[in-house]
Amino acid sequence: MTTLVLDARDIARIISTVGRDEVMDRITGSLLTAFRGLARGDGGDTPARGGFTREANGQGCLEWMPHHQPGESVTIKTVAYSPGNPEHCSLPTILGTVARFDDVTGRLTALADGVVLTAIRTGAASAVASRLLARPDSSVVGLIGAGAQAVTQLHGLSRVFDIGQVLVHDVDPRHLASFAQRVDFLGLDVRTAPAAEVVAAADILCTATSVEVDGGPVFQDAGLREHLHVNAIGADLPGKTELPKSLLERAFVCTDHIEQALREGECQQLGADRIGAHLPQLCAAPELAHPHRSRTTVFDSTGFALEDHVALDVMLELATDLGLGTPVDIEYHPADALEVYPPIKDDDRLVGTSAG
């Protein structure tokens, strides 16, 4: 029994063959179905992620994110947030790998790149939340932070809203300089602007920054549209937040994972009693969300492993359809389950050499 490995080339071939829009749409639709199932009590178990912080290469973290589908599978993503990666190592800020295990035997059944998967599912989750909480006629999208996550945030929103203009701001001029080219496939009107102008014009605002712990907020609570919807993506460490507390205090706040949001999301600045809803609840009962579209709303998106589980499902389905992926014998499965050591063949023996 082998493990199916989807490497970076497989993921790239899936996206180039099926198309970026189709992949985003399938993950968005699958997330909506999964969230509704979670609200009904049949969405499996997703505990809060664990991990540790790291000081090397900028303050970051390495975390593990598990999801259990009883009787079927366990999905675990390991993900590292290293804000110094782009500048110092020419690597993405977020790196990760997703593993799938059989729930009955514990066997590793699949292993996949998690970099693209994480970005797409995060954009898809914001699309789900925005379709519920933002005004349906929202046409101006503001982005604070123009890194990799901003691309899929905008892509996800473009699939559910008729976007007329995109305003983007980043403290790093290099990110700004390349952003229009990175989202050129969307065919949208994109221009850079100061943060105050971005947030004042936006119907929907996405914040996806590498702001340092205790370095927020990344914009001021002034001159905002009354109906502004915010997808807050960047908070992922205790003490790291992006939004002004005053905005949160007057907003209707929705979380994807309440425990994580209170520990490391924007809701660190609030109490549990100030959280308006859990996203799966709104997916199951949209009528609870729609009355809030005329006021300020916030989706506190910390990202949780059910989203990775769903995104991996989609990628594995597409890989099967396209005949992609490499079967690899990663685990030792002996003919005799009690045999600890693999049998040694003559050509496997170590050959010693003597000096002299």
SETORBA-924026 format. One line per 3 residues: number of its first residue (from 0); their letters; for each residue z, x, y of C-alpha. Coordinates in nm, 4 decimals, padded with zeros to 6 digits, always signed. Last residue first. Layout:
N
NUM = a = Z/X/Y  ...
END
This chain:
356
355 = gas = +00.6595/+04.6172/+00.1917  +00.6987/+04.2491/+00.2468  +00.6850/+03.9971/-00.0335
352 = tgv = +00.4877/+03.6769/-00.0362  +00.5863/+03.3385/-00.1693  +00.3415/+03.0670/-00.2795
349 = lrd = +00.4737/+02.7162/-00.2281  +00.3786/+02.4727/-00.5010  +00.1404/+02.1852/-00.4130
346 = ddk = -00.1548/+02.3238/-00.6159  +00.0575/+02.3183/-00.9315  +00.1556/+01.9577/-00.8774
343 = ipp = +00.5006/+01.8493/-00.7683  +00.5990/+01.4899/-00.8345  +00.7275/+01.3165/-00.5180
340 = yve = +01.1048/+01.3333/-00.4902  +01.3268/+01.0265/-00.4868  +01.2183/+00.8516/-00.8067
337 = lad = +01.3970/+00.5190/-00.8418  +01.0947/+00.3114/-00.7363  +00.8930/+00.4614/-01.0212
334 = aph = +00.5271/+00.4432/-00.9190  +00.6375/+00.5995/-00.5925  +00.5711/+00.4460/-00.2469
331 = yei = +00.6224/+00.7235/+00.0098  +00.5394/+00.5838/+00.3514  +00.2591/+00.6989/+00.5813
328 = dvp = -00.0352/+00.6348/+00.3500  -00.2883/+00.5516/+00.6210  -00.5364/+00.2649/+00.6536
325 = tgl = -00.7426/+00.3250/+00.9715  -00.8210/+00.0476/+01.2184  -01.1371/-00.1473/+01.2955
322 = gld = -01.3406/-00.3908/+01.0852  -01.4315/-00.6024/+01.3867  -01.2632/-00.9251/+01.2726
319 = tal = -00.9672/-00.7288/+01.1348  -00.9289/-00.5395/+01.4627  -00.9422/-00.8673/+01.6551
316 = elm = -00.6643/-01.0173/+01.4446  -00.4593/-00.6969/+01.4710  -00.4984/-00.6949/+01.8501
313 = vdl = -00.3926/-01.0590/+01.8795  -00.0872/-01.0112/+01.6573  +00.0043/-00.6984/+01.8537
310 = avh = +00.0002/-00.9021/+02.1741  +00.2281/-01.1641/+02.0184  +00.4820/-00.9078/+01.8948
307 = del = +00.4698/-00.7258/+02.2284  +00.5468/-01.0504/+02.4124  +00.8261/-01.1297/+02.1665
304 = afg = +00.9583/-00.7834/+02.2525  +01.0662/-00.8598/+02.6042  +00.9311/-00.7816/+02.9509
301 = tsd = +01.1656/-00.7448/+03.2484  +00.9813/-01.0078/+03.4490  +01.1924/-01.1802/+03.7132
298 = fvt = +00.9470/-01.4565/+03.8068  +01.0383/-01.5565/+04.1599  +00.9782/-01.8790/+04.3511
295 = trs = +00.9802/-01.9617/+04.7222  +00.9215/-02.3310/+04.7858  +00.6276/-02.5728/+04.7562
292 = rhp = +00.5696/-02.4923/+04.3910  +00.9259/-02.5894/+04.2948  +00.8419/-02.9472/+04.1915
289 = hal = +00.5931/-02.8064/+03.9341  +00.8431/-02.6138/+03.7234  +01.0393/-02.8886/+03.5452
286 = epa = +00.7189/-03.0853/+03.4835  +00.5950/-02.7834/+03.2900  +00.8296/-02.8683/+02.9976
283 = acl = +00.7640/-02.6342/+02.7038  +00.6298/-02.3591/+02.9280  +00.9177/-02.4172/+03.1701
280 = qpl = +01.1757/-02.3693/+02.8953  +00.9906/-02.0579/+02.7706  +01.0207/-01.9086/+03.1225
277 = hag = +01.4019/-01.9413/+03.1389  +01.5134/-02.1383/+03.4405  +01.6910/-02.1467/+03.7758
274 = ird = +01.9048/-01.8353/+03.7556  +02.1838/-01.8554/+04.0162  +02.4594/-01.9308/+03.7626
271 = agl = +02.3839/-01.6058/+03.5795  +02.4860/-01.4139/+03.8907  +02.2573/-01.2481/+04.1409
268 = qqc = +02.1629/-00.8935/+04.2448  +02.1280/-00.7805/+03.8835  +01.8925/-01.0772/+03.8675
265 = ege = +01.6132/-00.8472/+03.9846  +01.6092/-00.6958/+03.6379  +01.8338/-00.4439/+03.4634
262 = rla = +02.1427/-00.6140/+03.3222  +02.1028/-00.9718/+03.4446  +01.7307/-00.9715/+03.3699
259 = qei = +01.7839/-00.8217/+03.0240  +02.0255/-01.0973/+02.9230  +01.8036/-01.3699/+03.0720
256 = hdt = +01.4781/-01.2691/+02.9031  +01.1598/-01.4085/+03.0667  +01.3378/-01.5013/+03.3865
253 = cvf = +01.2799/-01.7740/+03.6479  +01.4324/-01.7713/+03.9946  +01.3964/-02.0592/+04.2424
250 = are = +01.4354/-01.8737/+04.5680  +01.7005/-01.8842/+04.8433  +01.9266/-01.6131/+04.6988
247 = lls = +01.6366/-01.4076/+04.5663  +01.4842/-01.3746/+04.9122  +01.8187/-01.2708/+05.0618
244 = kpl = +01.8614/-01.0081/+04.7895  +01.5446/-00.8332/+04.8997  +01.3182/-00.7588/+04.6017
241 = etk = +01.2416/-00.4306/+04.4231  +01.5435/-00.3482/+04.2059  +01.6675/-00.0406/+04.0176
238 = gpl = +02.0461/-00.0338/+03.9831  +02.0449/-00.0778/+03.6066  +01.6933/+00.0122/+03.4940
235 = dag = +01.3746/-00.1904/+03.4390  +01.2949/-00.3474/+03.7757  +00.9201/-00.3040/+03.8325
232 = ian = +00.7655/-00.6382/+03.7448  +00.8682/-00.8907/+04.0087  +00.6085/-01.1705/+04.0039
229 = vhl = +00.6636/-01.3430/+04.3371  +00.5527/-01.6927/+04.4393  +00.5314/-01.7613/+04.8125
226 = her = +00.5527/-02.1304/+04.9118  +00.7369/-02.0723/+05.2393  +00.4997/-01.7935/+05.3358
223 = lga = +00.6818/-01.4744/+05.4225  +00.7423/-01.3584/+05.7801  +01.0505/-01.1517/+05.6974
220 = dqf = +01.2315/-01.0548/+05.3796  +01.1459/-00.6857/+05.3989  +00.9501/-00.4929/+05.1375
217 = vpg = +01.0226/-00.2398/+04.8621  +01.3894/-00.3346/+04.8392  +01.4920/-00.0980/+04.7017
214 = gdv = +01.5920/+00.2662/+04.6530  +01.9197/+00.2071/+04.4670  +01.7536/+00.3444/+04.1521
211 = evs = +01.4130/+00.4816/+04.2496  +01.1082/+00.2704/+04.3233  +00.8396/+00.3172/+04.0589
208 = tat = +00.6579/+00.0034/+04.1677  +00.5131/-00.3164/+04.0263  +00.5675/-00.5929/+04.2803
205 = cli = +00.3269/-00.8858/+04.2487  +00.2908/-01.1366/+04.5323  +00.1265/-01.4784/+04.5110
202 = daa = +00.0391/-01.6804/+04.8212  +00.0217/-01.3541/+05.0124  -00.0430/-01.3157/+05.3842
199 = avv = +00.3040/-01.2124/+05.5044  +00.3709/-00.9985/+05.1958  +00.0611/-00.7850/+05.2418
196 = eaa = +00.0962/-00.7553/+05.6186  +00.4530/-00.6283/+05.5913  +00.3548/-00.3824/+05.3186
193 = pat = +00.0824/-00.2229/+05.5290  -00.2731/-00.3029/+05.4161  -00.5334/-00.1955/+05.1604
190 = rvd = -00.8382/-00.4057/+05.0799  -00.9751/-00.5894/+04.7786  -01.2373/-00.8673/+04.7821
187 = lgl = -01.2775/-00.9410/+04.4118  -01.5518/-00.8559/+04.1604  -01.3056/-00.8244/+03.8703
184 = fdv = -01.4788/-00.5166/+03.7248  -01.4013/-00.3332/+04.0520  -01.0337/-00.3288/+03.9587
181 = rqa = -01.0088/+00.0470/+03.9002  -01.2520/+00.1191/+04.1860  -01.0424/-00.0776/+04.4339
178 = fsa = -00.7295/+00.1012/+04.3148  -00.8479/+00.4596/+04.3493  -00.7538/+00.5306/+04.7111
175 = lhr = -00.4379/+00.3224/+04.6948  -00.2976/+00.5197/+04.4042  -00.3814/+00.8433/+04.5814
172 = pdv = -00.2149/+00.7224/+04.9018  +00.1232/+00.6950/+04.7220  +00.3505/+00.4573/+04.9161
169 = dhv = +00.1460/+00.1681/+04.7814  +00.0037/-00.1440/+04.9410  -00.2545/-00.3970/+04.8258
166 = lvq = -00.4165/-00.7074/+04.9727  -00.6427/-00.9140/+04.7470  -00.8611/-01.1931/+04.8817
163 = gid = -01.0357/-01.5083/+04.7612  -00.8693/-01.5542/+04.4232  -00.9582/-01.8700/+04.2316
160 = fvr = -00.6565/-01.8716/+04.0008  -00.6026/-01.8657/+03.6219  -00.8109/-01.5697/+03.4991
157 = slg = -00.7761/-01.3786/+03.8250  -00.3978/-01.3832/+03.7823  -00.4194/-01.1883/+03.4564
154 = hlq = -00.6584/-00.9341/+03.6066  -00.4406/-00.8841/+03.9133  -00.1317/-00.8122/+03.7056
151 = tva = -00.3486/-00.6093/+03.4678  -00.4551/-00.3708/+03.7438  -00.1133/-00.3622/+03.9128
148 = qag = +00.0412/-00.2254/+03.5920  -00.1676/+00.0921/+03.6188  -00.0466/+00.1812/+03.9668
145 = agi = -00.1090/+00.0058/+04.2971  +00.2455/-00.0916/+04.3947  +00.3116/-00.3841/+04.6240
142 = lgv = +00.0277/-00.6223/+04.5410  -00.0578/-00.9325/+04.7398  -00.2778/-01.2094/+04.6053
139 = vss = -00.4417/-01.4581/+04.8420  -00.6002/-01.7676/+04.6854  -00.3187/-01.9989/+04.5805
136 = dpr = -00.4654/-02.3493/+04.5407  -00.2573/-02.4248/+04.2306  +00.0634/-02.3423/+04.4195
133 = all = +00.2630/-02.0890/+04.2216  +00.5310/-02.1864/+03.9669  +00.3610/-02.2877/+03.6408
130 = rsa = +00.0322/-02.0976/+03.6705  +00.2323/-01.8073/+03.8076  +00.4583/-01.7872/+03.5019
127 = vas = +00.1691/-01.7829/+03.2534  -00.0311/-01.5346/+03.4627  +00.2769/-01.3142/+03.4954
124 = aag = +00.3102/-01.3130/+03.1157  -00.0580/-01.2158/+03.0822  -00.0190/-00.9232/+03.3193
121 = tri = +00.2766/-00.7976/+03.1164  +00.0864/-00.8550/+02.7906  -00.2050/-00.6487/+02.9179
118 = atl = -00.0001/-00.3522/+03.0404  +00.2119/-00.3338/+02.7266  -00.0904/-00.3535/+02.4920
115 = vvg = -00.2736/-00.0801/+02.6833  +00.0146/+00.1650/+02.6410  +00.1422/+00.0422/+02.3044
112 = dal = -00.0855/+00.2253/+02.0627  -00.0564/+00.0697/+01.7205  +00.1233/+00.0958/+01.3867
109 = atl = +00.0899/-00.1629/+01.1123  +00.2399/-00.2567/+00.7748  +00.5588/-00.0502/+00.7595
106 = rgt = +00.7414/-00.1851/+00.4540  +01.0809/-00.3488/+00.5104  +01.0353/-00.5454/+00.1887
103 = vdd = +01.0865/-00.9054/+00.3003  +01.0486/-00.8675/+00.6761  +00.7260/-00.6661/+00.6526
100 = fra = +00.7298/-00.4150/+00.9363  +00.5124/-00.3872/+01.2492  +00.5286/-00.0846/+01.4793
97 = vtg = +00.4317/-00.0655/+01.8470  +00.3982/+00.2661/+02.0306  +00.4668/+00.3384/+02.3958
94 = lit = +00.3912/+00.5279/+02.7134  +00.4563/+00.4010/+03.0663  +00.4066/+00.6319/+03.3639
91 = pls = +00.0671/+00.7309/+03.2261  +00.0032/+01.1020/+03.1672  -00.1348/+01.3766/+03.3908
88 = che = +00.1884/+01.5732/+03.3295  +00.3358/+01.6372/+03.6735  +00.1824/+01.3756/+03.9011
85 = png = +00.1090/+01.0941/+03.6563  +00.4207/+01.1588/+03.4440  +00.6867/+01.1685/+03.7162
82 = psy = +00.7763/+00.8013/+03.6816  +00.8635/+00.8381/+03.3101  +00.9214/+00.4990/+03.1448
79 = avt = +00.9151/+00.5379/+02.7675  +00.8499/+00.2595/+02.5189  +00.9384/+00.2155/+02.1534
76 = kit = +00.8138/-00.1181/+02.0296  +00.9573/-00.2848/+01.7226  +00.8018/-00.5802/+01.5409
73 = vse = +00.9807/-00.7312/+01.2415  +00.7909/-00.9560/+01.0049  +00.7604/-01.2719/+00.8015
70 = gpq = +01.0740/-01.4202/+00.6470  +01.2478/-01.4331/+00.9821  +01.0252/-01.3326/+01.2789
67 = hhp = +01.2368/-01.0563/+01.4290  +01.1528/-00.8875/+01.7606  +01.2775/-00.5427/+01.8567
64 = mwe = +01.2411/-00.3407/+02.1805  +01.3346/+00.0258/+02.1745  +01.3848/+00.2120/+02.5001
61 = lcg = +01.3243/+00.5483/+02.6605  +01.4269/+00.5681/+03.0237  +01.3384/+00.7144/+03.3587
58 = qgn = +01.4771/+00.9250/+03.6399  +01.2065/+01.1722/+03.7328  +01.0529/+01.4246/+03.4939
55 = aer = +01.3855/+01.4871/+03.3148  +01.6755/+01.2585/+03.4087  +01.6599/+01.0300/+03.1078
52 = tfg = +01.8161/+00.6885/+03.0572  +01.8970/+00.5489/+02.7162  +01.7778/+00.2707/+02.4951
49 = gra = +01.8335/-00.0862/+02.3856  +01.6242/-00.3983/+02.4299  +01.7838/-00.7403/+02.4470
46 = ptd = +01.7651/-00.9317/+02.1216  +01.4457/-01.1185/+02.0279  +01.4922/-01.3661/+01.7438
43 = ggd = +01.2198/-01.5926/+01.6104  +01.0165/-01.8456/+01.8075  +01.1158/-02.1573/+01.6150
40 = gra = +01.3856/-02.2932/+01.8459  +01.1725/-02.5393/+02.0389  +01.1907/-02.3211/+02.3513
37 = lgr = +01.0747/-02.0236/+02.1436  +00.7780/-02.2260/+02.0204  +00.6747/-02.3039/+02.3768
34 = fat = +00.7005/-01.9348/+02.4585  +00.4859/-01.8486/+02.1556  +00.2113/-02.0939/+02.2537
31 = lls = +00.2056/-01.9644/+02.6123  +00.2019/-01.6078/+02.4843  -00.0950/-01.6842/+02.2583
28 = gti = -00.2896/-01.8285/+02.5499  -00.2232/-01.5251/+02.7686  -00.3047/-01.2871/+02.4819
25 = rdm = -00.6325/-01.4633/+02.4115  -00.7277/-01.4837/+02.7787  -00.6559/-01.1143/+02.8400
22 = ved = -00.8594/-01.0099/+02.5349  -01.1457/-01.2417/+02.6320  -01.1484/-01.1164/+02.9908
19 = rgv = -01.1510/-00.7506/+02.8904  -01.4465/-00.7919/+02.6567  -01.4765/-00.8363/+02.2802
16 = tsi = -01.6657/-00.5135/+02.2133  -01.5277/-00.2934/+02.4930  -01.1740/-00.4227/+02.4418
13 = ira = -01.1750/-00.3793/+02.0646  -01.3461/-00.0410/+02.0924  -01.0827/+00.0861/+02.3372
10 = idr = -00.7998/-00.0337/+02.1114  -00.9611/+00.1399/+01.8142  -01.0081/+00.4623/+02.0093
7 = adl = -00.6440/+00.4633/+02.1214  -00.5213/+00.4289/+01.7635  -00.4788/+00.1179/+01.5526
4 = vlt = -00.3126/+00.2338/+01.2297  -00.3027/+00.0019/+00.9288  -00.0245/+00.1129/+00.6937
1 = tm = -00.1116/+00.1508/+00.3261  +00.0000/+00.0000/+00.0000
END
